Amino acid sequence: MKSIHRTVLLKETIEGLNLNAKPIVIDCTFGGGGHSLEICKKYPGAKIVALDQDQSVFGRVKLDFERENCNLAFVNANFRDLSRLNFPSGSVDAIIFDLGLSSDQLENSGRGFSFSRNEPLLMTLKENPSPEDLTAQEMVNTWEEKNLADVVYGYGQERFARRIARAIAVARQEKEIRTTIDLVKIIESAVPAAYRRGHIHFATRTFQALRIAVNDELNALSAGLAGGFEKLKPGGRMAVVSFHSLEDRIVKNFYKKKKEEKKAILINKKPITPSEKEVMENPRARSAKLRILEKKQ
């Protein structure tokens, strides 16, 4: 299945990396391959290492990269393991993190990321999760009500988190919660009617919170930023596109710390955001923020 993902802030990200003719780049979140493919086109001498937890993503765009004769190595891994990559410290020109869930995962993965489809309630970024991997189904059926409320409020910033957690706890006593639609109906029953008619779908924040928890995304980001910065050569740049305030805060604080340690400079003091035109063409871009850091010489 061909990728349907549209990369956000693509031009701004690539230009902000200030690449040389033959850069070594790590694309930490390959997804639909947008960043990597654009680098291949603009810099034919580039060497790219692309990471993604989802093994299936590369197959969707493999032909595009073969047509460009791109020097790309795909690694099925989480970016939290960047420090283990076979690259010496200080050897990489650029590192990219695009933290948004790709449209391919949202629409076509069959793993329960979208509340508009009736799918198994998995929400794991892995294509083939093992029995030991945490899933959203396990969370909503076995976690204590208070813990669920804390996750939905903390990661989703959902003001009705306690009501939603209570409704989940009651519903699972009658039958196991197995699918996305099961969960959507429970959330719908828990929130006020006015909230159900709001601009943002009433299940958005709960689904987001469960996905972040299932994949331990915030801790993975902290580890990935640290590992990535170590791999950067002096003068190398790191670009991070975030879509969630908690992610952006982690990135902002990491950059601030490196600046205070006199190990880096901020390329943009304020985050770069999409143009009105980009948001109109791709509404999923509306919350994106791009921050770029350069390792000091």
C-alpha positions as CSV (number, residue, x, y, z in Angstrom):
1,M,0.0,0.0,0.0
2,K,1.4,3.4,-1.1
3,S,2.1,6.0,1.6
4,I,-0.6,8.7,2.0
5,H,1.4,10.7,4.5
6,R,2.1,14.4,4.0
7,T,5.2,15.6,5.7
8,V,4.7,18.8,7.8
9,L,7.1,21.8,7.6
10,L,9.2,19.8,5.1
11,K,10.9,22.8,3.4
12,E,11.6,24.6,6.7
13,T,13.1,21.5,8.3
14,I,15.5,20.7,5.4
15,E,16.6,24.3,4.9
16,G,17.1,24.6,8.7
17,L,19.6,21.7,8.8
18,N,22.1,23.7,6.6
19,L,23.4,20.5,5.0
20,N,26.6,20.1,3.0
21,A,26.9,18.3,-0.4
22,K,27.5,14.9,1.2
23,P,25.8,14.9,4.6
24,I,25.4,12.0,7.0
25,V,21.8,12.2,8.3
26,I,19.8,10.2,10.8
27,D,16.0,10.3,10.2
28,C,14.8,9.1,13.5
29,T,11.1,8.9,12.5
30,F,11.0,7.6,8.9
31,G,7.2,7.3,8.7
32,G,6.2,8.1,5.1
33,G,9.8,8.9,4.2
34,G,9.1,12.6,3.4
35,H,12.3,14.1,4.9
36,S,14.6,11.3,3.7
37,L,13.3,11.5,0.1
38,E,13.6,15.3,-0.1
39,I,17.2,15.1,1.2
40,C,17.9,12.4,-1.4
41,K,16.6,14.7,-4.2
42,K,18.4,17.8,-3.0
43,Y,21.6,16.1,-1.9
44,P,22.4,13.1,-4.1
45,G,25.6,12.5,-2.1
46,A,23.8,12.1,1.2
47,K,24.0,9.0,3.4
48,I,20.9,8.5,5.4
49,V,20.1,6.1,8.2
50,A,16.3,5.9,8.7
51,L,14.7,4.6,11.9
52,D,11.2,3.4,12.6
53,Q,9.5,1.0,15.0
54,D,7.1,0.0,12.2
55,Q,8.8,-2.4,9.8
56,S,6.1,-1.9,7.2
57,V,6.7,1.8,6.5
58,F,9.7,1.3,4.3
59,G,7.9,-1.1,2.0
60,R,5.3,1.6,1.0
61,V,7.9,4.0,-0.3
62,K,10.8,1.7,-1.3
63,L,10.4,2.2,-5.0
64,D,10.5,6.0,-4.6
65,F,14.0,5.7,-3.0
66,E,15.2,3.2,-5.6
67,R,14.2,5.7,-8.4
68,E,16.4,8.4,-6.7
69,N,19.2,5.9,-6.3
70,C,19.2,7.0,-2.6
71,N,22.0,5.8,-0.2
72,L,19.6,4.9,2.6
73,A,19.7,2.2,5.2
74,F,16.5,1.4,7.0
75,V,16.7,0.3,10.6
76,N,13.7,-1.2,12.4
77,A,14.3,0.5,15.8
78,N,13.0,3.0,18.3
79,F,14.9,6.3,18.3
80,R,15.4,5.9,22.1
81,D,18.1,3.4,21.0
82,L,20.1,6.0,19.0
83,S,23.1,5.7,21.3
84,R,23.4,2.1,20.3
85,L,23.7,2.8,16.6
86,N,27.0,2.0,14.9
87,F,28.0,5.6,14.5
88,P,30.9,7.1,16.5
89,S,30.1,10.1,18.7
90,G,30.4,13.4,16.8
91,S,30.1,11.9,13.3
92,V,26.6,12.9,12.1
93,D,25.8,16.1,10.2
94,A,22.0,16.2,10.9
95,I,19.3,14.5,12.9
96,I,15.6,14.8,12.3
97,F,12.7,13.9,14.7
98,D,9.2,14.2,13.3
99,L,7.0,13.3,16.3
100,G,3.6,13.2,14.6
101,L,1.8,10.0,14.1
102,S,1.9,9.4,10.3
103,S,-1.3,9.3,8.2
104,D,-0.4,5.8,7.2
105,Q,-0.4,4.6,10.8
106,L,-3.6,6.6,11.6
107,E,-5.5,5.4,8.5
108,N,-4.1,2.1,7.4
109,S,-2.3,0.3,10.3
110,G,-5.3,-1.5,11.7
111,R,-3.9,-1.0,15.2
112,G,-6.5,1.3,16.7
113,F,-4.9,4.7,16.4
114,S,-8.0,6.2,14.8
115,F,-11.3,6.6,16.7
116,S,-13.2,6.7,13.3
117,R,-12.4,3.1,12.5
118,N,-13.5,-0.1,14.2
119,E,-10.1,-1.8,14.9
120,P,-8.4,-3.8,17.7
121,L,-7.4,-1.6,20.6
122,L,-3.7,-2.0,20.3
123,M,-2.1,1.5,19.7
124,T,1.4,0.2,19.6
125,L,3.8,1.6,17.0
126,K,5.3,-1.8,16.4
127,E,3.9,-3.6,13.3
128,N,4.0,-7.0,15.1
129,P,3.9,-6.5,18.9
130,S,4.9,-9.4,21.1
131,P,2.7,-10.8,23.9
132,E,4.8,-8.9,26.4
133,D,4.2,-5.5,24.8
134,L,1.7,-3.2,26.4
135,T,-1.5,-2.4,24.5
136,A,-4.3,0.0,25.0
137,Q,-6.7,-3.0,25.4
138,E,-4.6,-4.2,28.4
139,M,-4.6,-0.7,29.9
140,V,-8.4,0.0,29.7
141,N,-9.2,-3.5,31.0
142,T,-6.7,-4.0,33.8
143,W,-5.3,-0.7,35.0
144,E,-6.8,0.8,38.1
145,E,-9.3,3.6,37.6
146,K,-7.1,6.2,39.2
147,N,-4.1,5.3,37.1
148,L,-6.2,5.6,33.9
149,A,-7.5,9.0,35.0
150,D,-3.9,10.1,35.7
151,V,-2.8,9.0,32.2
152,V,-5.7,10.5,30.4
153,Y,-5.3,13.8,32.2
154,G,-1.5,13.9,32.2
155,Y,-0.8,12.9,28.7
156,G,-4.1,14.0,27.0
157,Q,-4.8,17.1,29.1
158,E,-8.4,15.8,29.1
159,R,-10.5,17.8,31.6
160,F,-13.1,15.0,31.9
161,A,-10.4,12.4,32.6
162,R,-12.0,11.2,35.9
163,R,-15.4,10.8,34.3
164,I,-13.9,8.9,31.4
165,A,-11.9,6.6,33.7
166,R,-15.0,5.9,35.8
167,A,-17.0,5.0,32.7
168,I,-14.3,2.7,31.5
169,A,-14.1,1.0,34.9
170,V,-17.9,0.4,35.0
171,A,-18.1,-0.7,31.3
172,R,-15.4,-3.4,31.7
173,Q,-17.3,-5.0,34.5
174,E,-20.0,-6.0,31.9
175,K,-17.7,-7.0,29.0
176,E,-14.1,-6.6,27.9
177,I,-13.3,-3.5,26.0
178,R,-11.7,-4.8,22.8
179,T,-12.1,-2.3,19.9
180,T,-11.8,1.4,19.2
181,I,-15.5,1.7,18.8
182,D,-16.1,0.1,22.2
183,L,-13.9,2.8,23.7
184,V,-15.4,5.7,21.7
185,K,-18.9,4.7,22.9
186,I,-17.7,4.7,26.5
187,I,-16.1,8.1,26.2
188,E,-19.2,9.5,24.5
189,S,-21.3,8.3,27.4
190,A,-19.0,10.0,29.9
191,V,-18.7,13.5,28.6
192,P,-21.3,16.3,28.4
193,A,-23.4,16.8,25.3
194,A,-21.8,20.1,24.5
195,Y,-18.3,18.6,24.7
196,R,-19.4,15.9,22.2
197,R,-20.3,18.6,19.7
198,G,-17.0,20.5,20.1
199,H,-14.5,21.5,17.4
200,I,-12.1,18.7,18.5
201,H,-13.6,15.1,18.5
202,F,-14.4,14.1,22.1
203,A,-12.2,11.0,21.9
204,T,-9.1,12.8,20.6
205,R,-7.4,13.5,23.9
206,T,-8.1,10.1,25.4
207,F,-6.8,8.2,22.4
208,Q,-3.7,10.4,22.3
209,A,-3.0,9.8,26.0
210,L,-3.3,6.0,25.7
211,R,-1.0,6.0,22.6
212,I,1.6,8.0,24.4
213,A,1.5,5.7,27.4
214,V,1.5,2.5,25.4
215,N,4.6,3.5,23.5
216,D,6.3,5.3,26.4
217,E,6.7,8.2,24.0
218,L,7.9,11.0,26.3
219,N,10.7,8.9,27.9
220,A,11.7,7.7,24.5
221,L,11.9,11.3,23.3
222,S,14.2,12.3,26.2
223,A,16.5,9.3,25.5
224,G,16.4,10.0,21.8
225,L,17.4,13.7,22.1
226,A,20.3,12.8,24.4
227,G,21.5,10.0,22.2
228,G,21.1,12.1,19.0
229,F,23.0,15.1,20.4
230,E,25.9,12.8,21.3
231,K,26.1,11.6,17.6
232,L,26.1,15.1,16.2
233,K,29.4,16.4,15.0
234,P,30.4,20.0,16.0
235,G,28.4,22.3,13.7
236,G,25.8,19.6,13.1
237,R,22.1,20.4,13.6
238,M,19.1,18.7,15.2
239,A,15.6,19.5,14.0
240,V,12.5,18.4,15.9
241,V,8.9,18.8,14.8
242,S,6.5,18.2,17.6
243,F,2.7,18.2,17.7
244,H,1.9,18.0,21.4
245,S,2.7,20.6,24.1
246,L,4.3,17.9,26.4
247,E,6.6,16.9,23.6
248,D,7.5,20.5,22.7
249,R,8.2,21.2,26.4
250,I,10.7,18.3,26.5
251,V,12.4,19.6,23.4
252,K,12.5,23.2,24.5
253,N,14.0,22.3,27.9
254,F,16.6,20.0,26.3
255,Y,17.7,22.7,23.9
256,K,17.7,25.3,26.7
257,K,19.9,23.1,28.9
258,K,22.4,22.5,26.0
259,K,22.6,26.3,25.4
260,E,23.1,27.0,29.2
261,E,25.9,24.3,29.2
262,K,27.4,26.3,26.2
263,K,27.3,23.1,24.1
264,A,24.8,24.4,21.5
265,I,23.2,27.4,20.0
266,L,19.5,27.9,19.2
267,I,18.9,28.4,15.5
268,N,15.3,29.6,16.1
269,K,14.5,31.0,19.5
270,K,10.8,30.7,18.9
271,P,9.4,27.6,17.2
272,I,8.7,27.7,13.5
273,T,5.0,27.0,12.7
274,P,3.2,26.1,9.5
275,S,1.9,28.8,7.2
276,E,-1.8,29.4,6.8
277,K,-1.6,27.8,3.3
278,E,0.0,24.6,4.7
279,V,-2.7,24.3,7.4
280,M,-5.4,24.8,4.8
281,E,-4.0,22.1,2.6
282,N,-3.2,19.8,5.5
283,P,-5.2,20.5,8.7
284,R,-3.1,18.0,10.7
285,A,-0.2,20.5,10.4
286,R,-2.0,23.1,12.6
287,S,-0.3,22.2,15.9
288,A,3.2,21.5,14.5
289,K,6.3,23.3,16.0
290,L,9.8,23.1,14.6
291,R,12.8,23.7,16.8
292,I,16.4,23.6,15.5
293,L,19.6,23.3,17.5
294,E,23.3,23.5,16.4
295,K,26.1,21.7,18.3
296,K,28.9,24.1,19.1
297,Q,32.2,23.9,17.3
